[in-house]
Amino acid sequence: MTDHFDAVLLAGFGGPEGPDEVLPFLERVTAGRGIPPERLLEVGQHYLTLGGVSPINEQNRALLAAITDELTARGIGVPVVLGNRNSVPFFADVVADLEKQGLHRVLALATSAYSSYSGCRQYREDLWQALDTTGLTGHVEIRKIRPYGYLDGFTAAMADGLADALHETIARDGSIDELHVFFTTHSIPDAMQDASGPGGTGAYLAQHRAVAERVFAQAVAGLDAAPPWSLVFQSRSGPPSMPWLEPDINDALRETSSVGIRTVVVVPIGFISDHIEVIWDLDTQARETAESLGLGFTRVRTAGVDPRFVSGLVDVIVAELTATPPTLDGIWSGTCSTDCCVSARSTRDVVPGI
């Protein structure tokens, strides 16, 4: 079954594993982006509040184990390894180790579910750089799986959390008449959004809106009434002079409190696990904003290692291992083409996408 690929690389963002790693990690992440030093120190404090350890690495190790177990249960023995863009184990070291084991055809699955430069193409660039740095170009082949936010298991996991929050509100308050649902994702520069998708089709926003609509429809099925919902953004890190996607969730909370809403439910569809940007930007900052406004606040869990999500990821992996990928239309098709998610500030080569 594995004639086309002989290893799977779970491609993570990475994160610090101790206080001494926080600033070097942030400097790697923001290299060449013109992020003010004071912003790095501010974000660094978020990590230090958690002991200097990012939860994302342990979450990705758990996801790797869950994917491996699911593949094994299906009788597929392909090895699955973890590599990171910005922390140990770096892509280059992992690729070199795979080559030493005689594994030369690598299928990469990023821990980012949507199309954008930072969420997709930059992974492809960094994987190409790993091949170039190790001198393995032409000896090791890497292909990256396209974004996968469309997966039924992903939307079902998020919908269950939202449905639970809605039913809890009804049980407590008698209705959801004064409730608003916020779907959140990482803000990106307007220019990056415009360039996302094949040929610059604005896929980032389109994909998130499509996922939000599916999650919402599943969550409110069977209810007598449905609350209003909005797509909002978080975790902006760019200079103030650069336009980024808005509104920020904290601004949206302030606006909502002025029109009679008393309870908010936040659904972080832009993330697959509860890492620092969920824990800090939502559970800490957004919650504090809501409480200061007198708003009830519930944050829905991310998909994490929900068995349905893991099964969906393995479906995608197996489809590529067997050269039988699904046919996708519209905003999910062709999202790893040569001209997908280009950046004006980067002209690096990329590994192929599939």
N, C-alpha and C positions, 0 to 999 in steps of 0.2 A: 504493500500500500504506500510505501514511502519512496517510490522511485524518483519523484521530482524534488524532494527535499530530505535531508538526513538529519536535520536539527531544527529546533524552534528556539528563537531568541526572544524572550520577553523584554522589550525595550522600555526601560523606565526612565523617569526624569532624574531620579536620584535625590539625595538629601544628606545632611550632616548626621554623623553618628556620635558626635560629642561636641562640647563647647568650642574646642580648638578648631573644629572643622567648619564652623558656621560662616565666618567671614570669607575664607577662601572659597567655600561653596558658592556664596552669593556673588563673589567676584567672577567666578566662572560663568554663572548663569547670565550675568548682565554685561559681560565683556562686549565692548563696542556699541553699547546701546545708549550711552550718555546718561545713565542713571545717576542722580546726585548722591555723593557719599553719605549725606545725612539720611537718605532713603534706605540705603543698605544697612546703616546702623539701626534704623527703626525696625526694619524687617528682621534683622538679626536678633533684636530683643524678643521678637515673637518666638523664635526658636529657643532662645535662652530661657524663656519662661517655662518651656517644656523640658528643661534640662539639657538643651543643646542637641537633642536627638529628634530628627524628623520621623514621624510615624509612617511615612510613605514606604521606607525600605522594608519594614516588617510586614506591612500590608501587601507589598508586591511579592515578598517571599511566600506569604500565605496564598496569594493568587497563583503563583507558580506551582505550589504544592497541589492546589485544587485542580489546576489544569492537568498536571501530570497524573493525578489520580483518575481523572475522567478519561484521559487518553488510555491509561492502563486498563480501566474497566471496559473500554471498547476494543481491547486487544491490540492497541497500537503502542509500540515500544520506542517511539522516537524520543530522544533526549530533549528536555526543555531546560534552558539556562536563563539566568537573569543577567542583563547588562544595563548600565546606566549612562546617560549623557553627561551627567555632572558630578558623579561621585563613584567611588569604588563599589562594584567592579566596573571599570570603564569599558566601553565598547571595544577598544583596541585590544585590551588584555583578554577579553572574552573571545573575540574572533581568533586571536593567535592561539589560544588554548584549544578551540574547536579544530583548528587546522592541524594541530599536533596530534589530535585524536583521529585524524583522517576524515573529519566531517567538513565537507566543502560546499554543500548546498544548504543555505540557511534561510529559513522563513522567519521574518521579524514581525512581531505583534507589539505595537506601541500601547502604552497605558493611557492613551488619549483617544477619545471616541469620535472626534469631529475634525473637519477639514479647516486648516489654517496653516500659515507658515510655521508658527511655533508649535502647533499641535500635530503636524504631519511632516511637512517638507523638511523642517530642521532636523527631524529624526533621520530622514533619508540622507541629508547632507552629512550628518555626523557619522552615520554608518559608512558612507563612502570614504570619509576622512579616516575612519578606522582601518579600512582596507589599504588606503594609500600610506598611512603611517607605518603599518606593519609590513608593507611591501607585498601584500597578498592579493592585490588587484590582478585578476585573471586566474588566480589559484582558488579563491573562495568567492562564491556567488551569494549575494544577499538580495532578497526581495522583500519588500514591506507590504503587509496586508493593508488594504484601504481602511478608512474610518468605518466604525461599526455601530454608531449610535442607533441605527435602525433595528437592532436585534430585539426580538420579542422578549427575550429574557431580561434585557436591560430595562425596557419600558415597564414590564410587569413588576419587576422588583421595586421601581420607583413608585409605580401606581399603588402598590399595596401600602407603602408607607404613607402616601397622601390620603388614601381611603381611610386608614386607621385614624389619622389626625382629624379628618372631617367627622367621622363617626364619634370620636371622643368629644369633639366640640358640641355636636348635637346632643349627646348624652348629658353634657354639663350645662349647656346654655339653652337647650331646647330647639335651637335652629342654627343655621350658618348665615343668617341675614347680615351679620356685621363682621364677616370674615373675608379676607382677601388672600389669594394664593400668589406667591412670588416664586417663579422658576428662575434660578440663578445660574450664571456661568461666568467664566473668567472674561473680563473686559479685555479687548485687544484694540490696537489703533484702527481707526476708520479705514486707513489705507490697506491694512492687513485683511480686514473684513472684505473690502472690495475685491482684493486679489484672490480670495479663497475660492477653491474649486477649480475645475478645468477651465483655463482661459480667463479666469477672474470673473466668476459668476455669482460672487457673494454667497457661497455655499454655507459659510459658518452660521450666519443668522438663519438662513432657510432651514438648515438641518436642526438647529435648536428649536425653532418654532414648530417644526414637524414633530419632534420628539415631545415637546410640551403639550401639543394638541393630543397626541396619542395617550400620554400619561394621564392627562386630565380627563379625557373621555372614559378611560378605563376606571379611574378613581370615582367618578360621579355616577357611574352606571347604577341605576336603581334608586338614586336619591330623588326626592320630590323637587328639589331645586338645586341649582349649581351656583357657587359663588363666582365673583369675577376673578380673573387671573391676569398676570403680567409677566413678561420676560424682562428681567433686570440683570445688572452686572456687578461684579465685585473684583477686588484684588488688582486694581489699576496700579501700575508701577512706572509709567512713563512720565516724561517732563510735562508740566502744566501746559506748555505751549502746543503740545501735540494732541489733536482731537482723538479721543477714544470713545468706544461705545458707551452710551448712557441710556437710562439713568443708573447711577450707583444705587445699590440697595438701600443705603442709609438715607439718601435723598428721597427715594421712593417711599420709605417708611414714614418720613416726615410729611410728605404730601398726603399719604393715605390717612394718617391720623387726623388730618384736617377735614376729612369728608365723612366722618361718622363710622369708620372702621374701628373695631375694638380688638380683633384677633387676626394674627397673620400666621400663615403656614409657609415655610420656606422649603423649596424642593431643589436641591443642588444638582440639576440634571447635567451640568457641565463637567462633573467629576465622577470618577468611578470608585473612589475610596475616600474615607474621612481623613485626609491629610491636613497639612498645616493651614492651607487656605480655606478649608472648611471649618476646622476647629477654631482658628483665630478670627478669620474675617466674618464668619457667620455666628458660631457659638459664643464668641466673645464680643466683638465689636457690634455686629448687627443686633445681637440680643440686648446689649447695653443700650443701644439707640432705641429699640422698641420699648424696653422697660422705662426709659426716661420719658417716653411719650405716653405711658400707661397702656401700651398694647400687649396683649397676650402673645406669646411667641413660641412656635413649635418648629423645630427643624427636622425634616425627614431624613432618614438614613440614606446613604449612598448604596449602590448595588453591591459593592465589596465582593464577597465570595458567595453571594446568593447562588444556590445550585442552578437555577434557571439561567442566570447570566453566564456562569461558568460553562454550562452546557452549550449555550449559544456561541461562546468564543471557541469552544472545541469544534462545534459544527463548522465554523469558518476555517479553522486550522485544517480539519480533515478534508474539507472541500479543496483546499489548495494542495494538500499532500497528495491527493488523488487526481489532481488536475480537473476537478469538476466544480469550479466556483459557481455560485449562484448568479443568475442574471438580475441585475439591479437597474432600475430606471431613475430618471430625474436627478435629484440632488445627491444621490448616493452612487451614481454611476460615473466611471471615469475619473474618480476623485484622486487618483495618484498618477495622472498623466504627466508628461514632460513639462507642460506649461501650467501645472497646477500649483496654486499657492505660492507664486513667486514673490520675492522680496527685492525691493529696489536697492537695499543695502547689502545684498548677498548674491554672489555669482558663482557659488561653489557647485561642484558637480553633485549628483544625487545617485543613490542606488535606485533600481527600478521599483515601481509600485505595481501592485496587482489588485 
